[in-house]
């Protein structure tokens, strides 16, 4: 499960900026800072969906409205690209003071350009992600090209963007054009992930190429094929979140465990605090993850309980065959076991004693490599039936349940 906490913090002009902190209920692996697109807000569908999806994966994500936008106070016409970068740094300061410094900076459209510029001022950040970002802040001038002459001549002008009117001042244009972004990208010294839709008609894919070529390794590029600039489709935003979470895993600190171990024959399973069904599974010194697939209401962060049950049957079968073949000194080179589980109607099972309701069926397929004779293969097929887990599934099982003090 996740929570969304509403908060405010002072921006670059000292006015309160409205923010949301999406985070898991339980351990937080790391924090991230999300910057929205030009004249957008933190509540844009893409920003909200990506932030919440990352929270489901153990990250705390702060998204906020830049000065004068959304629910943040201040006057938008007094802002420029530099003040947006300063707002980002203030947001990082808030995370550092109240939670932990952001390990990840994520920016959408001009927000991506802003996180590239702010990265050097957030030393704890180990990774930067851009989504549909312009390679130059001045790119936003293309959104109001027809008004630029009026802005230069009169000092300011009203422009309409996405159905809303904004007053743009000459100082904003001058600040956009003065940004040394290429040098900042070249000296980033942080892992970079560039994400862009090939047919983005707001910020062309050429911008992604320029950002990628200016950066030094480690850097990665992922195509958001089929997406639009604002990632308006839920599937595109969730895909972006999946990619970010997977990519960032290499650069983020691990979710700390308390070195829990279980005694031989004992397994500990407990909720991890985020995700509806996600559980941490401790077997001896090994930590595993169990979950349900998305179509069952889970987050698919690990195998399902029945997946583990099928895996136990497959692993036991493989080990049993290996032990028998080694003891007989047979030329069994490799064992592979595929197990499929399904529930079937008992009436469809001719060899089953149960004739009503449903039963569980495991279809087990053996692949035996090596110069084995037909007789040896047949014997190994018989030995598979003697696997201890197989016998457990066929035998009488008692489950006792207690409530601990």
The 8 nearest C-alpha neighbors of each residue, nearest first, counted from 0:
[[1, 273, 274, 275, 24, 23, 272, 55],
 [2, 0, 23, 24, 22, 273, 55, 54],
 [1, 3, 22, 21, 23, 24, 4, 0],
 [2, 4, 21, 20, 19, 22, 5, 1],
 [5, 3, 20, 19, 2, 6, 21, 22],
 [4, 6, 19, 18, 20, 3, 7, 17],
 [7, 5, 18, 19, 17, 4, 8, 20],
 [8, 6, 17, 16, 18, 15, 9, 5],
 [7, 9, 15, 16, 10, 93, 6, 17],
 [10, 8, 15, 13, 14, 16, 11, 7],
 [11, 9, 13, 86, 12, 14, 16, 15],
 [10, 12, 86, 13, 85, 82, 9, 89],
 [13, 11, 10, 14, 73, 9, 66, 82],
 [12, 14, 9, 10, 11, 15, 73, 8],
 [13, 15, 9, 12, 10, 72, 73, 16],
 [16, 14, 9, 8, 72, 7, 10, 71],
 [15, 17, 71, 7, 8, 10, 9, 64],
 [16, 18, 7, 71, 70, 63, 64, 6],
 [19, 17, 63, 6, 7, 62, 5, 64],
 [18, 20, 5, 62, 4, 61, 6, 63],
 [19, 21, 61, 4, 3, 60, 22, 5],
 [22, 20, 3, 60, 59, 2, 54, 51],
 [21, 23, 59, 54, 1, 2, 58, 20],
 [24, 22, 1, 273, 54, 25, 57, 0],
 [23, 25, 272, 1, 273, 0, 2, 22],
 [24, 26, 272, 23, 273, 27, 271, 22],
 [25, 27, 28, 272, 23, 24, 57, 254],
 [28, 26, 57, 58, 29, 59, 23, 25],
 [27, 29, 254, 57, 58, 26, 253, 252],
 [30, 28, 58, 27, 102, 59, 251, 31],
 [31, 29, 59, 101, 58, 60, 102, 99],
 [30, 32, 103, 60, 101, 104, 102, 59],
 [31, 33, 104, 61, 60, 105, 101, 62],
 [32, 34, 105, 62, 106, 61, 104, 35],
 [35, 33, 106, 110, 107, 105, 62, 32],
 [36, 34, 110, 107, 41, 40, 106, 39],
 [35, 37, 108, 110, 109, 39, 107, 38],
 [36, 38, 39, 109, 35, 110, 108, 139],
 [39, 37, 36, 68, 40, 160, 35, 69],
 [40, 38, 36, 37, 35, 43, 41, 68],
 [41, 39, 69, 42, 64, 43, 35, 68],
 [40, 42, 63, 64, 62, 43, 35, 46],
 [43, 41, 40, 47, 44, 46, 69, 45],
 [44, 42, 46, 45, 41, 40, 47, 39],
 [43, 45, 47, 46, 48, 42, 231, 230],
 [46, 44, 48, 47, 43, 236, 230, 49],
 [47, 45, 43, 49, 44, 48, 41, 50],
 [46, 48, 44, 50, 45, 49, 42, 51],
 [49, 47, 45, 51, 50, 46, 44, 52],
 [48, 50, 52, 240, 46, 51, 47, 236],
 [49, 51, 53, 47, 52, 48, 60, 46],
 [50, 52, 54, 48, 53, 49, 21, 47],
 [51, 53, 49, 55, 54, 50, 48, 240],
 [52, 54, 56, 50, 55, 51, 58, 240],
 [53, 55, 58, 22, 51, 57, 56, 52],
 [56, 54, 52, 53, 274, 57, 273, 23],
 [57, 55, 53, 54, 58, 52, 244, 273],
 [56, 58, 54, 27, 28, 55, 23, 53],
 [59, 57, 54, 29, 30, 27, 28, 53],
 [58, 60, 22, 30, 54, 21, 31, 27],
 [61, 59, 31, 21, 20, 30, 32, 50],
 [60, 62, 20, 32, 19, 33, 31, 21],
 [63, 61, 33, 19, 41, 18, 32, 34],
 [62, 64, 18, 41, 17, 19, 65, 61],
 [65, 63, 40, 41, 69, 71, 68, 17],
 [64, 66, 68, 67, 83, 63, 86, 71],
 [65, 67, 73, 68, 71, 72, 75, 16],
 [68, 66, 75, 73, 74, 72, 71, 65],
 [69, 67, 66, 65, 71, 64, 70, 40],
 [68, 70, 40, 64, 71, 67, 41, 39],
 [71, 69, 17, 68, 72, 64, 16, 67],
 [72, 70, 16, 17, 67, 64, 68, 66],
 [71, 73, 67, 15, 14, 66, 16, 70],
 [72, 74, 67, 66, 14, 75, 71, 12],
 [75, 73, 67, 76, 77, 66, 72, 78],
 [74, 76, 67, 78, 77, 66, 73, 68],
 [77, 75, 166, 78, 74, 167, 168, 165],
 [78, 76, 75, 74, 79, 168, 73, 171],
 [79, 77, 75, 76, 82, 80, 171, 66],
 [80, 78, 171, 82, 81, 83, 174, 77],
 [79, 81, 83, 82, 175, 84, 174, 78],
 [80, 82, 84, 83, 79, 85, 174, 78],
 [81, 83, 85, 84, 79, 80, 78, 11],
 [84, 82, 86, 80, 85, 81, 87, 79],
 [85, 83, 87, 81, 82, 86, 117, 113],
 [84, 86, 82, 88, 83, 87, 11, 89],
 [87, 85, 83, 89, 10, 11, 84, 88],
 [88, 86, 90, 84, 85, 89, 91, 83],
 [87, 89, 91, 85, 90, 86, 92, 84],
 [90, 88, 92, 86, 87, 91, 10, 85],
 [89, 91, 87, 93, 88, 92, 86, 94],
 [92, 90, 88, 94, 93, 89, 95, 87],
 [93, 91, 89, 95, 90, 94, 96, 88],
 [92, 94, 90, 96, 91, 95, 97, 89],
 [93, 95, 98, 91, 97, 100, 99, 92],
 [96, 94, 100, 99, 92, 93, 98, 97],
 [97, 95, 93, 94, 98, 92, 99, 100],
 [96, 98, 94, 95, 93, 99, 92, 100],
 [99, 97, 94, 95, 96, 100, 93, 30],
 [98, 100, 95, 94, 101, 97, 96, 30],
 [99, 95, 101, 94, 123, 91, 102, 30],
 [102, 100, 30, 31, 103, 124, 32, 91],
 [101, 103, 124, 125, 30, 123, 31, 29],
 [102, 104, 31, 126, 124, 101, 127, 125],
 [105, 103, 127, 32, 31, 128, 114, 33],
 [106, 104, 128, 33, 127, 129, 32, 34],
 [111, 105, 107, 110, 34, 129, 33, 114],
 [106, 108, 130, 111, 110, 36, 35, 129],
 [107, 109, 132, 131, 36, 110, 111, 130],
 [110, 108, 112, 36, 111, 37, 132, 113],
 [111, 109, 106, 34, 107, 113, 36, 35],
 [106, 112, 110, 129, 107, 132, 109, 114],
 [111, 113, 109, 115, 110, 114, 132, 133],
 [112, 114, 110, 116, 111, 115, 84, 117],
 [115, 113, 117, 111, 116, 112, 118, 106],
 [116, 114, 112, 113, 118, 117, 111, 184],
 [115, 117, 113, 114, 118, 183, 180, 112],
 [118, 116, 114, 120, 84, 115, 119, 113],
 [119, 117, 121, 120, 115, 116, 114, 187],
 [118, 120, 121, 117, 122, 187, 116, 183],
 [121, 119, 118, 117, 122, 88, 116, 123],
 [120, 122, 118, 119, 123, 124, 117, 88],
 [123, 121, 124, 120, 119, 118, 125, 102],
 [124, 122, 121, 102, 125, 100, 101, 103],
 [125, 123, 102, 103, 122, 101, 126, 121],
 [124, 126, 189, 102, 103, 123, 190, 250],
 [125, 127, 190, 103, 189, 124, 191, 104],
 [126, 128, 104, 191, 103, 105, 190, 192],
 [129, 127, 105, 192, 191, 193, 104, 106],
 [128, 130, 111, 106, 193, 132, 194, 105],
 [131, 129, 107, 194, 132, 195, 108, 106],
 [130, 132, 195, 108, 107, 194, 228, 202],
 [131, 133, 108, 111, 130, 109, 112, 129],
 [134, 132, 135, 206, 202, 138, 112, 109],
 [133, 135, 206, 210, 209, 132, 207, 112],
 [134, 136, 137, 133, 138, 180, 112, 178],
 [137, 135, 175, 138, 139, 112, 133, 134],
 [138, 136, 175, 176, 135, 139, 140, 172],
 [137, 139, 136, 140, 135, 141, 133, 134],
 [138, 140, 141, 137, 142, 136, 109, 143],
 [141, 139, 142, 138, 143, 137, 144, 172],
 [142, 140, 144, 139, 143, 138, 137, 145],
 [141, 143, 140, 139, 144, 160, 138, 201],
 [142, 144, 141, 145, 146, 140, 158, 147],
 [145, 143, 141, 147, 146, 140, 142, 148],
 [144, 146, 143, 147, 148, 149, 141, 142],
 [147, 145, 149, 144, 143, 148, 150, 156],
 [146, 148, 150, 149, 144, 145, 151, 143],
 [149, 147, 151, 150, 146, 152, 145, 144],
 [150, 148, 152, 146, 147, 151, 153, 156],
 [149, 151, 155, 154, 147, 156, 153, 148],
 [152, 150, 148, 154, 149, 169, 153, 147],
 [151, 153, 149, 150, 154, 148, 155, 147],
 [154, 152, 150, 155, 149, 151, 156, 169],
 [153, 155, 150, 169, 151, 168, 152, 156],
 [156, 154, 168, 150, 167, 153, 169, 166],
 [157, 155, 150, 167, 166, 149, 158, 168],
 [156, 158, 166, 165, 167, 164, 159, 155],
 [159, 157, 165, 164, 166, 156, 160, 143],
 [158, 160, 164, 163, 162, 165, 161, 157],
 [159, 161, 163, 162, 164, 158, 165, 142],
 [162, 160, 163, 159, 164, 38, 39, 142],
 [161, 163, 160, 159, 164, 158, 165, 38],
 [164, 162, 160, 159, 161, 165, 158, 38],
 [165, 163, 159, 158, 160, 157, 166, 162],
 [166, 164, 158, 157, 159, 167, 163, 160],
 [165, 167, 157, 76, 156, 158, 168, 155],
 [166, 168, 155, 156, 76, 157, 165, 171],
 [169, 167, 155, 170, 171, 154, 150, 76],
 [168, 170, 154, 172, 171, 150, 155, 151],
 [169, 171, 173, 168, 172, 174, 79, 154],
 [170, 172, 79, 174, 169, 173, 168, 175],
 [173, 171, 175, 169, 174, 170, 176, 168],
 [174, 172, 170, 176, 171, 175, 177, 169],
 [173, 175, 171, 177, 172, 176, 170, 80],
 [176, 174, 137, 172, 136, 173, 177, 178],
 [175, 177, 137, 173, 174, 178, 172, 136],
 [178, 176, 174, 175, 173, 179, 137, 172],
 [177, 179, 180, 176, 175, 174, 136, 135],
 [180, 178, 181, 182, 177, 183, 176, 135],
 [179, 181, 183, 182, 178, 184, 116, 135],
 [180, 182, 184, 183, 179, 185, 213, 210],
 [183, 181, 185, 180, 184, 179, 186, 213],
 [182, 184, 180, 186, 181, 185, 187, 116],
 [183, 185, 187, 181, 214, 186, 182, 213],
 [186, 184, 214, 182, 183, 213, 187, 215],
 [187, 185, 183, 184, 188, 182, 214, 215],
 [186, 188, 184, 189, 185, 183, 119, 118],
 [189, 187, 186, 190, 215, 185, 216, 119],
 [188, 190, 125, 187, 126, 191, 127, 217],
 [189, 191, 126, 217, 218, 127, 125, 192],
 [190, 192, 218, 127, 126, 128, 189, 219],
 [191, 193, 128, 219, 220, 218, 127, 129],
 [192, 194, 220, 129, 128, 219, 221, 130],
 [195, 193, 130, 221, 222, 220, 129, 131],
 [194, 196, 131, 222, 223, 130, 197, 204],
 [195, 197, 223, 199, 224, 198, 226, 222],
 [198, 196, 204, 199, 224, 195, 222, 223],
 [199, 197, 196, 200, 204, 203, 227, 225],
 [198, 200, 196, 228, 203, 201, 227, 202],
 [201, 199, 202, 198, 203, 228, 227, 204],
 [200, 202, 199, 203, 228, 142, 227, 131],
 [203, 201, 199, 200, 133, 131, 204, 206],
 [202, 204, 205, 199, 206, 200, 201, 198],
 [203, 205, 206, 207, 197, 195, 199, 202],
 [206, 204, 208, 203, 207, 209, 202, 134],
 [205, 207, 134, 209, 204, 133, 208, 203],
 [206, 208, 210, 204, 205, 209, 211, 195],
 [209, 207, 205, 211, 206, 210, 212, 204],
 [208, 210, 206, 212, 207, 211, 213, 134],
 [211, 209, 207, 213, 208, 134, 212, 206],
 [210, 212, 208, 214, 209, 213, 207, 193],
 [213, 211, 209, 214, 210, 208, 215, 207],
 [214, 212, 210, 185, 211, 209, 184, 181],
 [215, 213, 185, 184, 211, 212, 210, 216],
 [214, 216, 185, 217, 218, 213, 188, 212],
 [217, 215, 218, 214, 190, 191, 219, 188],
 [216, 218, 190, 215, 191, 219, 189, 214],
 [219, 217, 191, 216, 190, 192, 215, 220],
 [218, 220, 192, 193, 191, 221, 217, 211],
 [219, 221, 193, 192, 194, 222, 218, 211],
 [222, 220, 194, 193, 223, 219, 195, 192],
 [221, 223, 224, 195, 196, 194, 197, 220],
 [224, 222, 196, 195, 226, 225, 221, 194],
 [223, 225, 222, 196, 226, 197, 198, 195],
 [224, 226, 223, 196, 227, 198, 197, 235],
 [227, 225, 224, 196, 223, 230, 235, 228],
 [228, 226, 230, 229, 199, 196, 225, 231],
 [227, 229, 199, 230, 201, 131, 226, 196],
 [228, 230, 231, 227, 45, 226, 108, 107],
 [231, 229, 227, 232, 228, 45, 236, 235],
 [230, 232, 229, 233, 45, 44, 227, 235],
 [233, 231, 234, 235, 230, 236, 226, 227],
 [232, 234, 236, 235, 237, 231, 230, 48],
 [233, 235, 237, 232, 236, 238, 230, 239],
 [236, 234, 238, 232, 233, 237, 230, 226],
 [237, 235, 239, 233, 238, 234, 45, 230],
 [238, 236, 240, 234, 239, 235, 233, 241],
 [237, 239, 241, 235, 240, 236, 234, 242],
 [240, 238, 236, 242, 237, 241, 243, 235],
 [239, 241, 237, 243, 49, 238, 242, 244],
 [242, 240, 238, 244, 239, 243, 245, 237],
 [241, 243, 245, 239, 240, 244, 246, 238],
 [244, 242, 240, 246, 245, 241, 247, 239],
 [245, 243, 247, 241, 242, 246, 240, 248],
 [246, 244, 242, 248, 243, 247, 241, 249],
 [245, 247, 243, 248, 244, 242, 249, 250],
 [248, 246, 244, 250, 249, 245, 243, 251],
 [247, 249, 251, 245, 250, 246, 244, 252],
 [250, 248, 247, 251, 246, 245, 252, 253],
 [249, 251, 247, 248, 125, 126, 252, 190],
 [252, 250, 248, 249, 247, 253, 102, 29],
 [251, 253, 254, 28, 250, 29, 248, 255],
 [254, 252, 255, 251, 28, 248, 29, 256],
 [255, 253, 28, 256, 252, 27, 26, 29],
 [254, 256, 253, 257, 28, 252, 26, 258],
 [257, 255, 258, 254, 259, 253, 286, 26],
 [256, 258, 259, 255, 260, 254, 286, 284],
 [259, 257, 256, 260, 284, 255, 286, 285],
 [260, 258, 257, 261, 256, 284, 281, 283],
 [261, 259, 284, 283, 258, 281, 262, 282],
 [260, 262, 283, 265, 282, 266, 263, 281],
 [261, 263, 265, 283, 264, 260, 266, 282],
 [264, 262, 265, 261, 283, 282, 266, 260],
 [263, 265, 262, 266, 261, 282, 283, 267],
 [266, 264, 262, 263, 261, 267, 282, 283],
 [265, 267, 282, 281, 261, 268, 264, 280],
 [268, 266, 281, 280, 269, 282, 265, 261],
 [267, 269, 280, 279, 278, 281, 266, 270],
 [270, 268, 278, 279, 271, 267, 280, 277],
 [269, 271, 278, 272, 277, 279, 268, 276],
 [270, 272, 278, 279, 273, 277, 269, 25],
 [273, 271, 25, 24, 270, 0, 23, 26],
 [274, 272, 0, 23, 24, 1, 271, 55],
 [273, 275, 0, 277, 55, 276, 298, 272],
 [274, 276, 0, 297, 277, 273, 296, 298],
 [275, 277, 290, 297, 274, 291, 278, 270],
 [278, 276, 290, 274, 289, 275, 270, 271],
 [279, 277, 270, 289, 269, 271, 288, 280],
 [278, 280, 288, 269, 268, 271, 287, 270],
 [281, 279, 268, 287, 286, 288, 267, 278],
 [282, 280, 286, 267, 285, 266, 283, 268],
 [283, 281, 266, 285, 284, 261, 280, 286],
 [282, 284, 261, 260, 285, 262, 281, 263],
 [283, 285, 260, 282, 286, 281, 261, 259],
 [286, 284, 282, 283, 281, 287, 260, 280],
 [287, 285, 281, 280, 282, 284, 279, 288],
 [286, 288, 280, 279, 281, 285, 289, 301],
 [289, 287, 279, 301, 280, 278, 290, 300],
 [290, 288, 301, 278, 302, 303, 277, 279],
 [291, 289, 277, 301, 303, 276, 299, 302],
 [290, 292, 297, 303, 299, 295, 276, 298],
 [293, 291, 299, 297, 295, 294, 298, 296],
 [292, 294, 297, 296, 298, 295, 299, 291],
 [293, 295, 292, 296, 297, 291, 298, 299],
 [296, 294, 293, 292, 297, 291, 298, 299],
 [297, 295, 293, 294, 292, 291, 298, 275],
 [298, 296, 291, 293, 292, 276, 299, 295],
 [297, 299, 293, 300, 292, 274, 291, 290],
 [300, 298, 292, 291, 301, 290, 297, 293],
 [301, 299, 298, 290, 288, 277, 289, 302],
 [300, 302, 289, 290, 288, 299, 303, 291],
 [303, 301, 289, 306, 290, 307, 304, 291],
 [302, 304, 306, 291, 290, 305, 289, 307],
 [305, 303, 307, 306, 308, 302, 289, 290],
 [306, 304, 308, 307, 303, 309, 340, 302],
 [307, 305, 303, 309, 304, 308, 302, 310],
 [306, 308, 310, 304, 305, 309, 311, 303],
 [309, 307, 305, 311, 310, 306, 304, 312],
 [308, 310, 312, 306, 311, 307, 338, 305],
 [311, 309, 307, 313, 308, 312, 314, 306],
 [310, 312, 308, 314, 309, 313, 315, 307],
 [313, 311, 309, 315, 310, 314, 388, 316],
 [312, 314, 310, 316, 311, 315, 336, 338],
 [315, 313, 317, 311, 316, 312, 310, 318],
 [314, 316, 318, 312, 313, 317, 311, 319],
 [317, 315, 313, 319, 386, 314, 318, 383],
 [316, 318, 314, 320, 319, 315, 334, 321],
 [317, 319, 321, 315, 320, 316, 322, 314],
 [320, 318, 316, 322, 321, 317, 386, 315],
 [321, 319, 323, 317, 318, 322, 324, 316],
 [320, 322, 318, 324, 319, 323, 325, 317],
 [321, 323, 319, 325, 320, 324, 326, 318],
 [324, 322, 326, 320, 321, 325, 327, 319],
 [323, 325, 327, 329, 321, 326, 322, 328],
 [326, 324, 328, 322, 327, 323, 321, 329],
 [325, 327, 323, 324, 328, 322, 329, 321],
 [326, 328, 324, 325, 329, 323, 322, 330],
 [329, 327, 325, 326, 324, 330, 331, 323],
 [328, 330, 324, 327, 331, 325, 371, 326],
 [331, 329, 369, 332, 370, 371, 328, 324],
 [332, 330, 369, 329, 333, 368, 324, 371],
 [333, 331, 369, 368, 330, 334, 367, 370],
 [332, 334, 368, 331, 367, 335, 369, 366],
 [335, 333, 367, 366, 317, 368, 336, 332],
 [334, 336, 366, 365, 367, 333, 337, 317],
 [337, 335, 365, 313, 364, 366, 338, 317],
 [336, 338, 364, 363, 365, 313, 339, 335],
 [339, 337, 363, 362, 309, 313, 361, 336],
 [340, 338, 362, 361, 363, 337, 341, 309],
 [341, 339, 361, 360, 362, 338, 309, 342],
 [342, 340, 360, 359, 343, 361, 339, 362],
 [341, 343, 359, 358, 360, 357, 344, 340],
 [344, 342, 357, 358, 345, 341, 359, 360],
 [343, 345, 357, 346, 347, 356, 358, 342],
 [344, 346, 354, 357, 347, 348, 355, 358],
 [345, 347, 354, 344, 348, 355, 349, 356],
 [346, 348, 345, 344, 349, 343, 354, 351],
 [349, 347, 345, 351, 346, 350, 344, 354],
 [348, 350, 351, 347, 346, 345, 352, 354],
 [349, 351, 348, 352, 353, 347, 345, 354],
 [352, 350, 348, 353, 349, 354, 345, 346],
 [351, 353, 354, 350, 349, 345, 348, 355],
 [354, 352, 351, 355, 345, 358, 356, 346],
 [353, 355, 345, 346, 352, 356, 351, 348],
 [356, 354, 345, 353, 346, 357, 344, 358],
 [355, 357, 345, 344, 358, 354, 346, 353],
 [358, 356, 344, 345, 343, 342, 355, 359],
 [357, 359, 343, 342, 345, 344, 360, 356],
 [360, 358, 342, 341, 343, 361, 357, 340],
 [359, 361, 341, 340, 342, 362, 358, 343],
 [362, 360, 340, 339, 363, 338, 341, 359],
 [361, 363, 339, 338, 360, 340, 364, 337],
 [362, 364, 338, 337, 361, 365, 339, 336],
 [363, 365, 337, 336, 338, 362, 366, 335],
 [366, 364, 336, 335, 367, 363, 337, 334],
 [365, 367, 335, 334, 336, 368, 364, 333],
 [366, 368, 334, 333, 365, 335, 369, 331],
 [369, 367, 333, 332, 331, 366, 334, 370],
 [368, 370, 332, 331, 371, 330, 367, 333],
 [371, 369, 330, 372, 368, 331, 332, 329],
 [372, 370, 369, 375, 330, 376, 373, 331],
 [371, 373, 375, 374, 376, 370, 377, 369],
 [374, 372, 376, 375, 377, 371, 378, 370],
 [373, 375, 377, 372, 376, 378, 371, 379],
 [376, 374, 378, 372, 377, 373, 371, 379],
 [377, 375, 379, 373, 378, 374, 380, 372],
 [376, 378, 380, 374, 375, 379, 373, 381],
 [377, 379, 381, 375, 380, 376, 374, 382],
 [380, 378, 382, 376, 381, 377, 383, 375],
 [379, 381, 377, 383, 378, 382, 376, 384],
 [380, 382, 378, 379, 383, 384, 377, 385],
 [381, 383, 379, 385, 384, 380, 378, 320],
 [384, 382, 380, 385, 381, 386, 316, 379],
 [383, 385, 382, 381, 386, 389, 380, 390],
 [386, 384, 382, 383, 387, 390, 389, 381],
 [385, 387, 389, 316, 383, 388, 384, 319],
 [388, 386, 390, 389, 391, 385, 315, 316],
 [389, 387, 391, 390, 386, 312, 392, 315],
 [390, 388, 386, 392, 387, 391, 312, 393],
 [391, 389, 387, 393, 388, 392, 394, 386],
 [392, 390, 388, 394, 393, 389, 387, 396],
 [391, 393, 389, 390, 394, 388, 396, 395],
 [394, 392, 390, 391, 389, 395, 388, 396],
 [395, 393, 391, 392, 390, 396, 389, 388],
 [394, 396, 397, 393, 391, 392, 390, 398],
 [397, 395, 394, 398, 391, 392, 393, 399],
 [396, 398, 399, 395, 394, 400, 391, 392],
 [399, 397, 400, 396, 401, 395, 391, 394],
 [400, 398, 397, 401, 396, 402, 403, 395],
 [399, 401, 398, 402, 403, 397, 396, 404],
 [402, 400, 403, 399, 404, 398, 397, 267],
 [403, 401, 404, 400, 399, 398, 269, 267],
 [402, 404, 401, 400, 399, 267, 269, 268],
 [403, 402, 401, 400, 269, 267, 399, 268]]
